[in-house]
Amino acid sequence: MSYSDWFERSVGDWVSYRRYLSGKQRVSDEIAVHFSFERLSECVFKLIWCSERNGGEMEFSLDDDKVYRSRGYYGNSEVETRMERVDEDCVVFWSEYGGQEYREEIRYVDGGRLRQTVAYRGGEVVMVGQYWEERVEKNEKSHE
């Protein structure tokens, strides 16, 4: 299965239930984010997200084992991300921007996605994000 085929599995509308642990005390923060993922061409996909805190969009351009994001989650500069295929359901993404390194793992499970992100600064963990993502019907999305 190609990376393009793996990304194709995300096309549609989703809700992401997120929990973040950050800082030295590992302060917990929970949020729900609605997002849509669409295919623009053979190797280009678009993500649009919305929550009560923020929203945005980015494009993903696939090139072999790399994906170029039109922006990072915390800025507007293009981000190059290396991908590593674990198995047919799981890909690990490696990025670096904003002075931090990111390891993000996404695994398809029972029609949903299990996602985990770990951010490092100077070799120390500064944030851990855990996400359970479920498909939703178009009329269930709160941002439309």
Backbone as CSV, one residue per row, in Angstrom:
resi,resn,N_x,N_y,N_z,CA_x,CA_y,CA_z,C_x,C_y,C_z
1,MET,0.851,-1.185,0.000,0.000,0.000,0.000,0.893,1.244,0.000
2,SER,0.595,2.181,-0.882,1.379,3.409,-0.982,0.972,4.395,0.114
3,TYR,1.800,5.413,0.320,1.433,6.464,1.279,0.171,7.182,0.809
4,SER,0.030,7.368,-0.488,-1.158,8.019,-1.026,-2.417,7.218,-0.684
5,ASP,-2.352,5.897,-0.824,-3.482,5.042,-0.462,-3.768,5.121,1.035
6,TRP,-2.716,5.195,1.847,-2.883,5.298,3.298,-3.594,6.617,3.644
7,PHE,-3.163,7.734,3.026,-3.814,9.027,3.255,-5.264,9.007,2.783
8,GLU,-5.543,8.325,1.677,-6.895,8.238,1.132,-7.879,7.694,2.170
9,ARG,-7.416,6.847,3.058,-8.283,6.275,4.093,-8.824,7.351,5.048
10,SER,-8.194,8.532,5.085,-8.640,9.611,5.971,-9.619,10.569,5.306
11,VAL,-9.845,10.421,4.017,-10.746,11.346,3.335,-12.128,11.257,3.980
12,GLY,-12.665,12.425,4.338,-13.980,12.491,4.968,-13.979,13.460,6.130
13,ASP,-15.022,13.377,6.932,-15.225,14.273,8.068,-15.020,13.499,9.359
14,TRP,-14.352,14.149,10.314,-13.936,13.486,11.551,-14.138,14.411,12.752
15,VAL,-14.181,13.799,13.931,-14.042,14.537,15.181,-12.885,13.879,15.929
16,SER,-12.035,14.729,16.507,-10.844,14.282,17.215,-10.963,14.675,18.682
17,TYR,-10.989,13.679,19.553,-11.034,13.914,21.000,-9.596,13.882,21.492
18,ARG,-9.116,15.032,21.980,-7.688,15.190,22.255,-7.410,15.459,23.730
19,ARG,-6.300,14.927,24.165,-5.793,15.170,25.513,-4.320,15.504,25.382
20,TYR,-3.938,16.640,25.943,-2.547,17.079,25.895,-1.966,17.116,27.299
21,LEU,-0.750,16.659,27.438,0.011,16.792,28.670,1.219,17.648,28.331
22,SER,1.386,18.770,29.040,2.496,19.660,28.690,3.119,20.273,29.939
23,GLY,4.330,20.790,29.738,5.056,21.435,30.827,5.689,20.436,31.778
24,LYS,6.492,20.939,32.670,7.197,20.079,33.636,6.213,19.334,34.542
25,GLN,5.073,19.966,34.858,4.080,19.331,35.729,3.093,18.460,34.938
26,ARG,3.257,18.398,33.623,2.378,17.618,32.735,0.919,18.017,32.935
27,VAL,0.657,19.304,32.771,-0.686,19.846,32.886,-1.566,19.244,31.795
28,SER,-2.740,18.767,32.170,-3.652,18.117,31.238,-4.630,19.129,30.649
29,ASP,-4.906,18.972,29.355,-5.835,19.837,28.640,-6.597,18.967,27.645
30,GLU,-7.921,19.062,27.634,-8.723,18.258,26.719,-9.526,19.156,25.790
31,ILE,-9.701,18.703,24.536,-10.405,19.494,23.531,-10.946,18.554,22.453
32,ALA,-12.045,18.946,21.826,-12.573,18.227,20.659,-12.349,19.112,19.434
33,VAL,-11.841,18.514,18.379,-11.556,19.239,17.138,-12.272,18.526,15.995
34,HIS,-13.010,19.281,15.192,-13.640,18.730,13.998,-12.710,18.993,12.823
35,PHE,-12.554,17.998,11.956,-11.725,18.223,10.775,-12.254,17.466,9.581
36,SER,-11.924,17.996,8.413,-12.253,17.372,7.133,-10.961,17.160,6.376
37,PHE,-10.890,16.023,5.692,-9.709,15.679,4.920,-10.179,15.352,3.516
38,GLU,-9.577,15.986,2.518,-9.999,15.732,1.138,-8.787,15.547,0.232
39,ARG,-9.009,14.805,-0.841,-7.966,14.581,-1.838,-8.126,15.622,-2.930
40,LEU,-7.031,16.344,-3.233,-7.055,17.340,-4.299,-6.497,16.791,-5.607
41,SER,-5.531,15.873,-5.510,-4.951,15.222,-6.685,-4.298,13.922,-6.216
42,GLU,-3.609,13.241,-7.108,-2.998,11.950,-6.784,-2.151,12.010,-5.510
43,CYS,-1.382,13.068,-5.346,-0.455,13.151,-4.209,-0.649,14.401,-3.350
44,VAL,-1.797,15.054,-3.448,-2.058,16.263,-2.651,-3.387,16.109,-1.915
45,PHE,-3.348,16.380,-0.620,-4.526,16.304,0.238,-4.663,17.616,0.997
46,LYS,-5.882,17.891,1.457,-6.145,19.133,2.187,-6.851,18.799,3.500
47,LEU,-6.383,19.421,4.578,-6.957,19.273,5.910,-7.525,20.615,6.346
48,ILE,-8.761,20.609,6.827,-9.400,21.806,7.388,-9.867,21.422,8.786
49,TRP,-9.494,22.218,9.815,-9.891,21.890,11.172,-10.514,23.089,11.865
50,CYS,-11.340,22.794,12.887,-12.057,23.825,13.614,-12.346,23.323,15.031
51,SER,-12.095,24.183,16.008,-12.453,23.890,17.399,-12.915,25.184,18.039
52,GLU,-13.302,25.128,19.310,-13.702,26.367,19.981,-12.508,27.289,20.204
53,ARG,-11.291,26.799,20.019,-10.081,27.608,20.223,-9.479,28.169,18.946
54,ASN,-9.514,27.384,17.888,-8.886,27.847,16.653,-9.335,27.008,15.461
55,GLY,-8.831,27.351,14.327,-9.115,26.608,13.110,-8.048,26.930,12.091
56,GLY,-8.066,26.207,11.009,-7.087,26.462,9.966,-7.170,25.418,8.880
57,GLU,-6.249,25.504,7.969,-6.153,24.518,6.905,-4.721,24.380,6.456
58,MET,-4.401,23.207,5.929,-3.080,22.962,5.357,-3.200,21.918,4.273
59,GLU,-2.272,21.988,3.337,-2.196,20.988,2.282,-1.010,20.071,2.543
60,PHE,-1.165,18.825,2.148,-0.129,17.811,2.259,0.252,17.377,0.859
61,SER,1.521,17.526,0.485,2.012,17.075,-0.815,2.961,15.910,-0.576
62,LEU,2.638,14.743,-1.123,3.425,13.540,-0.910,4.530,13.426,-1.948
63,ASP,5.705,13.023,-1.489,6.854,12.803,-2.366,7.673,11.659,-1.779
64,ASP,7.431,10.446,-2.279,8.095,9.246,-1.793,7.822,9.077,-0.294
65,ASP,8.854,9.092,0.562,8.633,8.918,2.001,8.617,10.253,2.751
66,LYS,8.344,11.327,2.025,8.239,12.652,2.638,6.874,13.257,2.320
67,VAL,6.416,14.083,3.228,5.210,14.859,2.990,5.566,16.305,3.308
68,TYR,5.169,17.194,2.424,5.406,18.627,2.619,4.085,19.249,3.033
69,ARG,4.051,19.774,4.252,2.852,20.442,4.759,2.963,21.918,4.420
70,SER,1.880,22.505,3.954,1.913,23.914,3.556,2.168,24.826,4.755
71,ARG,1.972,24.305,5.955,2.236,25.048,7.192,2.330,24.047,8.333
72,GLY,2.868,24.503,9.448,2.871,23.676,10.651,1.617,23.948,11.451
73,TYR,1.401,23.172,12.484,0.235,23.400,13.336,0.381,24.681,14.150
74,TYR,1.615,25.123,14.374,1.853,26.306,15.211,2.494,27.447,14.447
75,GLY,2.389,27.465,13.141,2.981,28.536,12.353,2.568,28.427,10.906
76,ASN,3.032,29.372,10.094,2.625,29.416,8.694,3.709,28.998,7.715
77,SER,4.861,28.546,8.203,5.942,28.124,7.312,5.740,26.678,6.873
78,GLU,6.155,26.380,5.628,6.079,25.013,5.117,6.933,24.091,5.984
79,VAL,6.466,22.864,6.175,7.150,21.885,7.009,7.388,20.615,6.204
80,GLU,8.627,20.142,6.213,8.955,18.858,5.594,8.895,17.785,6.672
81,THR,8.185,16.709,6.377,7.999,15.633,7.336,8.411,14.320,6.697
82,ARG,9.212,13.554,7.420,9.610,12.225,6.956,8.582,11.219,7.479
83,MET,8.187,10.276,6.622,7.218,9.253,7.018,7.896,7.894,7.088
84,GLU,7.445,7.089,8.026,7.941,5.724,8.185,6.732,4.801,8.318
85,ARG,6.630,3.837,7.434,5.506,2.904,7.435,5.770,1.787,8.434
86,VAL,4.915,1.615,9.426,5.056,0.546,10.409,4.392,-0.721,9.880
87,ASP,3.143,-0.582,9.419,2.406,-1.677,8.800,1.296,-1.042,7.955
88,GLU,0.354,-1.825,7.445,-0.642,-1.248,6.535,-1.565,-0.246,7.220
89,ASP,-1.658,-0.281,8.555,-2.544,0.618,9.291,-1.840,1.777,9.983
90,CYS,-0.525,1.781,10.026,0.181,2.748,10.875,1.357,3.426,10.155
91,VAL,1.415,4.763,10.308,2.536,5.555,9.795,3.036,6.457,10.919
92,VAL,4.367,6.598,10.998,4.995,7.517,11.946,5.543,8.694,11.138
93,PHE,5.288,9.916,11.642,5.730,11.153,11.003,6.782,11.810,11.885
94,TRP,7.877,12.265,11.285,8.967,12.934,11.994,9.120,14.341,11.423
95,SER,8.948,15.370,12.275,9.047,16.770,11.830,9.885,17.566,12.813
96,GLU,10.312,18.740,12.347,11.021,19.672,13.220,10.679,21.088,12.773
97,TYR,10.134,21.874,13.705,9.860,23.288,13.443,9.591,23.984,14.767
98,GLY,9.743,25.297,14.767,9.503,26.080,15.971,10.411,25.707,17.122
99,GLY,11.612,25.203,16.818,12.551,24.820,17.872,12.229,23.502,18.546
100,GLN,11.275,22.748,17.993,10.896,21.467,18.581,10.920,20.366,17.534
101,GLU,11.134,19.139,18.005,11.056,17.954,17.165,9.757,17.232,17.516
102,TYR,9.097,16.662,16.496,7.821,15.993,16.694,7.878,14.572,16.152
103,ARG,7.318,13.662,16.926,7.073,12.290,16.468,5.569,12.076,16.588
104,GLU,4.921,11.837,15.453,3.476,11.652,15.426,3.181,10.287,14.815
105,GLU,2.393,9.505,15.505,2.018,8.183,15.020,0.500,8.134,14.836
106,ILE,0.080,7.678,13.664,-1.349,7.536,13.393,-1.617,6.095,12.982
107,ARG,-2.567,5.469,13.687,-2.942,4.081,13.408,-4.449,3.994,13.214
108,TYR,-4.867,3.374,12.109,-6.288,3.105,11.875,-6.701,1.909,12.719
109,VAL,-7.803,2.086,13.479,-8.290,1.036,14.368,-9.818,1.018,14.317
110,ASP,-10.411,-0.096,13.959,-11.874,-0.275,13.998,-12.645,0.893,13.397
111,GLY,-12.246,1.370,12.236,-12.944,2.453,11.558,-12.578,3.835,12.063
112,GLY,-11.789,3.933,13.109,-11.321,5.217,13.635,-9.808,5.311,13.516
113,ARG,-9.268,6.328,14.171,-7.817,6.516,14.172,-7.351,6.785,15.598
114,LEU,-6.255,6.153,15.961,-5.581,6.409,17.216,-4.322,7.184,16.872
115,ARG,-4.154,8.345,17.502,-3.036,9.228,17.161,-2.294,9.615,18.421
116,GLN,-0.992,9.697,18.312,-0.181,10.149,19.439,0.943,11.029,18.913
117,THR,1.124,12.170,19.571,2.189,13.101,19.200,3.060,13.360,20.423
118,VAL,4.371,13.339,20.216,5.308,13.681,21.275,6.200,14.792,20.737
119,ALA,6.292,15.899,21.493,7.144,17.030,21.104,8.344,17.083,22.037
120,TYR,9.524,17.283,21.442,10.779,17.356,22.189,11.427,18.710,21.955
121,ARG,12.062,19.235,22.963,12.891,20.428,22.835,14.182,20.134,23.587
122,GLY,15.298,20.180,22.860,16.582,19.881,23.493,16.641,18.485,24.073
123,GLY,15.947,17.537,23.440,15.963,16.154,23.898,14.994,15.841,25.024
124,GLU,14.291,16.844,25.559,13.332,16.625,26.637,11.898,16.682,26.099
125,VAL,11.052,15.832,26.625,9.640,15.830,26.241,8.982,17.083,26.805
126,VAL,8.334,17.869,25.920,7.642,19.084,26.370,6.127,18.979,26.199
127,MET,5.671,18.021,25.392,4.233,17.865,25.187,3.954,16.457,24.664
128,VAL,2.861,15.874,25.163,2.365,14.603,24.654,0.898,14.811,24.315
129,GLY,0.517,14.470,23.107,-0.879,14.565,22.701,-1.401,13.183,22.370
130,GLN,-2.586,12.874,22.885,-3.234,11.600,22.587,-4.602,11.919,22.002
131,TYR,-4.981,11.213,20.937,-6.193,11.533,20.207,-6.940,10.251,19.831
132,TRP,-8.256,10.270,19.975,-9.107,9.247,19.384,-9.950,9.981,18.353
133,GLU,-9.908,9.528,17.104,-10.587,10.223,16.009,-11.621,9.307,15.379
134,GLU,-12.848,9.839,15.248,-13.959,9.077,14.683,-14.544,9.800,13.482
135,ARG,-14.992,9.025,12.506,-15.701,9.603,11.359,-17.057,10.118,11.821
136,VAL,-17.504,11.205,11.186,-18.830,11.749,11.474,-19.553,11.998,10.162
137,GLU,-20.867,12.012,10.228,-21.669,12.372,9.066,-21.611,13.884,8.910
138,LYS,-21.718,14.363,7.698,-21.620,15.794,7.392,-22.559,16.637,8.266
139,ASN,-23.775,16.203,8.512,-24.725,16.988,9.289,-24.454,16.960,10.796
140,GLU,-23.503,16.147,11.244,-23.146,16.097,12.668,-22.071,17.106,13.034
141,LYS,-21.373,17.682,12.052,-20.270,18.593,12.337,-20.794,19.908,12.887
142,SER,-20.185,20.373,13.969,-20.676,21.601,14.610,-20.151,22.870,13.944
143,HIS,-19.164,22.750,13.049,-18.623,23.968,12.445,-19.225,24.280,11.078
144,GLU,-20.279,23.607,10.691,-20.949,23.923,9.428,-22.344,24.410,9.699
